[in-house]
C-alpha cells in the first residue's frame, strides 16, 4: 500500500511556485512597459531636436530632481498609495527619464546605443535567470551591493570636480558589477515575495507589489545600460 504523506506538502509547494510565477510575470510586464515608454520618449525627443534644447536649458536639472523625488516618494509611500497613484507615478517617472535620457543621442551614435541595449538585455536576462534558479541566498549580498551603489554615487559626484579619466573608468566598471549583482538580488527577492503569499492578499496588494518590483528592476536595467554605454566605442566626441 502506497503512502500519501508527502502529497499535501508537494501541493502547497507547487501552489507557491505557481503564485510566484504569476507575480513575477506581472512585475516583468510593468518593467517592460516602463522601458518601452522611456525608450520611445527618448527616441522621439532626440529625433525632433528637443534633446539639444533640453540639455542647454535649466529645465534639464529640474527634470532630474523631479525624477529623484518621484522615485523616493513612490518607494517610501507605496503602502499608503492607491494602485492608480502608484501606476501613474511609475509611468510618469518613465516619461521623465525618457526626456533626460534623450541626451545620450547627442553623445553616442544610434548604432552604439542599440548595440549596448542588446548587450544590457542579454546580461540582465542572464542575471535574472540566475536570481530565479540559484539556491544560494542572496539577501546578504544586498547590503554589500547597496554600499557599492552609495560608493559609486559619491565617487561620481567627486569626479564631477576632479574630472579624472581613471576614476571615471573605475566607477564604470564597479557600477556594472553592482547593477549586475542587484539584478540577481532583486529578482530573487521578488520571487520570494511571490512565494510568501502576496497573490492571496488581493488585487490592491498585488498591483502595488508589482509596481514597486518593476521599479527596482527598471532601475537596475537603466543603470546597467548607462554604465555599459560608457564603454561604447560609438561616442560622438
C-alpha positions as CSV (number, residue, x, y, z in Angstrom):
1,X,0.0,0.0,0.0
2,X,1.4,3.4,-1.1
3,X,1.6,6.3,1.4
4,X,0.5,9.8,0.5
5,X,2.0,11.6,3.5
6,X,4.1,13.9,1.3
7,X,1.3,14.8,-1.1
8,X,-0.1,17.9,0.7
9,X,3.4,19.3,1.1
10,X,4.1,18.9,-2.6
11,X,0.8,20.5,-3.5
12,X,1.5,23.5,-1.3
13,X,5.0,23.9,-2.8
14,X,3.6,23.7,-6.3
15,X,1.0,26.4,-5.4
16,X,3.7,28.7,-4.1
17,X,5.7,28.3,-7.2
18,X,2.8,29.0,-9.4
19,X,1.8,32.1,-7.4
20,X,5.4,33.3,-7.6
21,X,5.5,32.8,-11.4
22,X,2.3,34.8,-11.9
23,X,3.6,37.6,-9.7
24,X,6.9,37.7,-11.5
25,X,5.1,37.9,-14.8
26,X,3.2,41.0,-13.6
27,X,6.4,42.6,-12.4
28,X,8.3,42.0,-15.7
29,X,5.3,43.2,-17.7
30,X,5.2,46.5,-15.9
31,X,9.0,46.8,-16.2
32,X,8.8,46.2,-19.9
33,X,6.1,48.9,-20.2
34,X,8.3,51.3,-18.4
35,X,11.3,50.6,-20.5
36,X,9.3,50.8,-23.8
37,X,7.8,54.2,-22.7
38,X,11.3,55.5,-21.7
39,X,12.8,54.3,-25.0
40,X,10.0,55.7,-27.1
41,X,10.1,59.1,-25.4
42,X,13.9,59.3,-25.6
43,X,13.9,58.5,-29.3
44,X,11.2,60.9,-30.2
45,X,12.7,63.7,-28.1
46,X,16.1,63.2,-29.8
47,X,14.6,62.9,-33.3
48,X,12.7,66.1,-33.1
49,X,15.8,68.1,-31.9
50,X,14.3,68.8,-28.5
51,X,17.1,66.9,-26.7
52,X,19.6,69.6,-27.7
53,X,17.3,72.4,-26.4
54,X,16.6,70.4,-23.2
55,X,20.3,69.8,-22.3
56,X,21.0,73.5,-22.7
57,X,18.1,74.5,-20.5
58,X,17.8,74.7,-16.7
59,X,14.7,72.5,-17.2
60,X,17.1,69.6,-17.6
61,X,18.1,69.8,-14.0
62,X,14.5,70.3,-12.9
63,X,13.6,67.1,-14.6
64,X,16.4,65.2,-12.9
65,X,15.3,66.5,-9.5
66,X,11.7,65.6,-10.3
67,X,12.8,62.1,-11.2
68,X,14.6,61.6,-7.9
69,X,11.7,62.9,-6.0
70,X,9.3,60.6,-7.7
71,X,11.4,57.5,-7.0
72,X,11.9,58.3,-3.3
73,X,8.2,59.2,-2.9
74,X,7.0,56.1,-4.7
75,X,9.4,53.8,-2.7
76,X,8.5,55.4,0.7
77,X,4.8,55.8,0.3
78,X,3.8,52.8,-1.8
79,X,2.0,51.1,1.1
80,X,-0.3,54.1,1.6
81,X,-1.0,54.9,-2.1
82,X,-3.9,53.9,-4.2
83,X,-2.9,51.5,-7.0
84,X,-3.7,54.1,-9.6
85,X,-1.5,56.7,-8.0
86,X,1.4,54.2,-7.9
87,X,0.9,53.3,-11.5
88,X,0.8,57.0,-12.6
89,X,4.0,57.8,-10.7
90,X,5.8,54.8,-12.2
91,X,4.7,55.7,-15.8
92,X,5.4,59.4,-15.1
93,X,8.9,58.6,-14.0
94,X,9.4,56.5,-17.1
95,X,8.4,59.5,-19.2
96,X,10.6,61.9,-17.4
97,X,13.5,59.5,-17.6
98,X,12.9,59.2,-21.4
99,X,13.2,63.0,-21.7
100,X,16.5,63.1,-19.8
101,X,17.9,60.0,-21.4
102,X,17.2,61.5,-24.9
103,X,20.5,63.4,-24.4
104,X,22.5,60.2,-24.8
105,X,21.7,60.5,-28.5
106,X,23.8,63.7,-28.5
107,X,26.9,61.8,-27.1
108,X,26.6,58.4,-28.8
109,X,25.6,57.1,-32.2
110,X,22.3,55.2,-32.6
111,X,24.3,52.1,-33.6
112,X,26.2,52.1,-30.3
113,X,23.1,52.8,-28.3
114,X,21.2,49.9,-29.9
115,X,24.2,47.6,-29.5
116,X,24.6,48.5,-25.9
117,X,20.9,48.0,-25.3
118,X,21.2,44.4,-26.7
119,X,24.2,43.6,-24.5
120,X,22.4,45.0,-21.5
121,X,19.3,42.9,-22.3
122,X,21.5,39.8,-22.5
123,X,23.3,40.5,-19.3
124,X,20.1,41.4,-17.5
125,X,18.3,38.3,-18.7
126,X,21.3,36.1,-17.6
127,X,21.4,37.5,-14.1
128,X,17.6,37.4,-13.8
129,X,17.6,33.7,-14.6
130,X,20.4,33.2,-12.1
131,X,18.4,35.0,-9.4
132,X,15.4,32.7,-10.2
133,X,17.2,29.4,-10.2
134,X,20.0,29.7,-7.7
135,X,19.6,28.0,-4.4
136,X,22.1,30.5,-2.8
137,X,20.5,33.1,-0.5
138,X,21.4,36.5,-2.0
139,X,20.0,38.5,0.8
140,X,23.4,39.1,2.4
141,X,24.6,40.3,-0.9
142,X,22.0,43.1,-0.9
143,X,23.7,45.1,1.9
144,X,27.1,44.8,0.2
145,X,25.7,45.9,-3.2
146,X,23.9,48.8,-1.6
147,X,27.2,50.0,-0.1
148,X,28.8,49.7,-3.5
149,X,26.0,51.7,-5.0
150,X,26.5,54.5,-2.5
151,X,30.2,54.4,-3.2
152,X,29.5,54.7,-7.0
153,X,27.2,57.7,-6.4
154,X,29.7,59.5,-4.1
155,X,32.6,58.8,-6.4
156,X,30.7,60.1,-9.4
157,X,29.9,63.3,-7.6
158,X,33.6,63.8,-6.6
159,X,34.7,63.1,-10.2
160,X,32.5,66.0,-11.4
161,X,35.1,68.2,-9.9
162,X,38.2,66.0,-10.3
163,X,37.5,65.0,-13.9
164,X,39.8,62.0,-13.6
165,X,39.6,59.6,-16.5
166,X,41.0,56.8,-14.3
167,X,38.3,57.3,-11.7
168,X,35.7,57.6,-14.4
169,X,36.6,54.1,-15.8
170,X,36.9,52.7,-12.3
171,X,33.4,53.9,-11.4
172,X,32.0,52.5,-14.7
173,X,33.5,49.0,-14.0
174,X,32.3,48.9,-10.4
175,X,28.9,50.2,-11.5
176,X,28.5,47.4,-14.0
177,X,29.3,44.8,-11.2
178,X,26.9,46.5,-8.8
179,X,23.9,46.6,-11.1
180,X,24.6,43.1,-12.4
181,X,24.5,41.9,-8.8
182,X,21.5,43.9,-7.9
183,X,19.6,42.4,-10.8
184,X,20.0,38.9,-9.5
185,X,19.3,40.0,-5.9
186,X,16.1,41.9,-6.8
187,X,14.8,39.1,-9.0
188,X,15.3,36.6,-6.1
189,X,13.7,39.0,-3.7
190,X,10.6,39.5,-5.9
191,X,10.4,35.7,-6.4
192,X,10.3,35.3,-2.6
193,X,7.6,37.9,-2.2
194,X,5.5,35.9,-4.7
195,X,6.2,32.7,-2.8
196,X,5.3,34.3,0.6
197,X,1.6,34.8,-0.4
198,X,1.2,38.2,-2.0
199,X,-1.1,36.7,-4.5
200,X,-3.6,35.9,-1.8
201,X,-3.6,39.4,-0.4
202,X,-6.0,40.9,-3.0
203,X,-5.6,42.9,-6.2
204,X,-4.5,46.1,-4.5
205,X,-1.5,44.5,-2.8
206,X,-0.6,42.5,-5.9
207,X,-0.7,45.6,-8.1
208,X,1.3,47.8,-5.8
209,X,3.8,45.0,-5.2
210,X,4.2,44.5,-9.0
211,X,4.7,48.3,-9.5
212,X,7.4,48.6,-6.8
213,X,9.1,45.4,-8.1
214,X,9.0,46.7,-11.6
215,X,10.6,50.0,-10.5
216,X,13.5,48.1,-8.9
217,X,14.2,46.1,-12.0
218,X,13.7,49.1,-14.3
219,X,16.3,51.0,-12.3
220,X,18.7,48.0,-12.5
221,X,18.3,47.8,-16.2
222,X,18.6,51.5,-17.0
223,X,21.7,52.0,-14.8
224,X,23.4,48.9,-16.1
225,X,22.7,50.2,-19.6
226,X,24.2,53.6,-18.8
227,X,27.3,52.1,-17.2
228,X,27.9,49.8,-20.2
229,X,27.3,52.7,-22.6
230,X,30.4,54.4,-21.2
231,X,32.5,51.6,-22.7
232,X,30.9,52.0,-26.1
233,X,33.2,52.9,-29.0
234,X,30.4,54.9,-30.7
235,X,30.9,58.2,-28.9
236,X,30.4,61.3,-30.9
237,X,33.3,63.0,-29.2
